[in-house]
Amino acid sequence: MEFDILSIDSEDNSYSFQTIIKEILYNIELVWNTRGQFWVIKLSNSKDDIIAISKVCTDYPLFFRYSNPEQPQTNFWTVDLTQKGLEPLRDNLGIDIIIVSES
């Protein structure tokens, strides 16, 4: 099984980017929830219609509860590269913690 690493830059509290998964363009937005101290990830189609939203948690499949037909037929995971059981925080997403999709 191969994985693609999503390009993450946690310098800002909110940012978005586009990615191609299985030849389809998707928008991904990451937002830091200041009050709850966690990241939220939103997956949308190219028209910016929301497909799925999830709290970003380590070693837990993102979007698995959704059955939207527009959702890519792939799994998204948040991986702790340090293997220390870290959760995605304001300053470690994209550094110690990455998000991958199965390709």
ABEGO torsion letter per residue (X at the ends): XBBBBBBBBAABABBBBBBBBGGBBBBBBBBBBAAAGBBBBBBBBAAGBBABBBBBBBGBBBGAABABAABBBBBBBBBBAAGAGBBBBAAABGAABBBBBBX
